[in-house]
């Protein structure tokens, strides 16, 4: 879009939760969720700070899509015989 400022990165999880669920989650709830997410990410060796510079600019590998080779027969709708009496 013309003249629309594009953010350079996503907001932090805490900021997102406060904005999205501010009236439903307390500050301690937001902190607990963010701390839990950080804990899981740390166990998996993942950074929640976003990609390293240039990391997300690598071309993605094309995936091959498989299609079914057999054809299906069209189904016939049941017909009603006779009329109303």
C-alpha positions in Angstrom: 0.0 0.0 0.0 1.3 3.4 -0.8 2.5 5.5 2.1 1.5 2.9 4.6 4.3 2.4 7.2 5.2 -1.2 7.4 6.4 -2.5 10.8 9.9 -4.0 10.7 9.1 -6.6 13.3 6.3 -8.2 15.2 5.4 -6.9 18.6 6.6 -8.8 21.7 4.3 -11.5 23.1 3.7 -9.4 26.2 2.7 -6.3 24.2 0.4 -8.4 21.9 -1.3 -10.1 24.9 -1.8 -6.7 26.6 -3.3 -5.2 23.5 -5.4 -8.2 22.5 -6.6 -9.4 25.9 -6.0 -6.3 28.1 -9.5 -6.4 29.6 -9.5 -10.1 30.1 -6.0 -10.9 31.3 -4.3 -9.2 34.3 -0.7 -8.0 34.1 0.4 -11.1 36.1 -1.4 -13.4 33.7 0.4 -11.8 30.7 3.7 -12.1 32.5 3.0 -15.7 33.3 2.1 -16.6 29.7 5.2 -14.8 28.3 7.4 -16.5 30.9 6.0 -19.9 30.0 6.5 -19.3 26.3 10.1 -18.2 27.0 10.7 -21.3 29.1 9.5 -23.7 26.3 11.5 -21.8 23.7 14.6 -22.1 25.8 14.1 -25.8 26.2 13.8 -26.2 22.5 16.7 -23.8 21.7 14.4 -21.4 19.9 14.6 -17.6 20.1 11.4 -15.7 20.4 13.2 -12.5 19.4 12.5 -13.2 15.7 14.8 -14.4 12.9 18.4 -13.5 12.7 19.2 -10.8 10.1 18.7 -12.3 6.7 17.5 -15.6 8.1 14.0 -15.2 6.7 15.2 -13.9 3.4 16.4 -17.2 2.1 14.3 -18.7 -0.8 12.1 -21.4 0.4 12.3 -24.9 -1.2 9.5 -25.7 -3.5 7.2 -28.4 -2.2 5.9 -31.0 -4.5 2.2 -31.5 -4.4 0.8 -34.9 -5.1 -2.5 -35.3 -6.8 -4.8 -38.2 -6.9 -4.4 -40.2 -10.1 -7.7 -42.1 -10.0 -11.0 -40.6 -11.0 -14.2 -40.8 -9.0 -17.5 -41.7 -10.5 -20.2 -39.0 -10.3 -22.9 -39.9 -7.7 -26.5 -40.1 -8.9 -29.1 -38.4 -6.9 -32.0 -40.6 -5.9 -35.1 -40.0 -7.9 -38.6 -40.1 -6.4 -41.2 -42.2 -8.2 -44.8 -41.4 -8.3 -46.6 -38.2 -7.3 -48.5 -36.9 -4.4 -52.0 -38.2 -3.8 
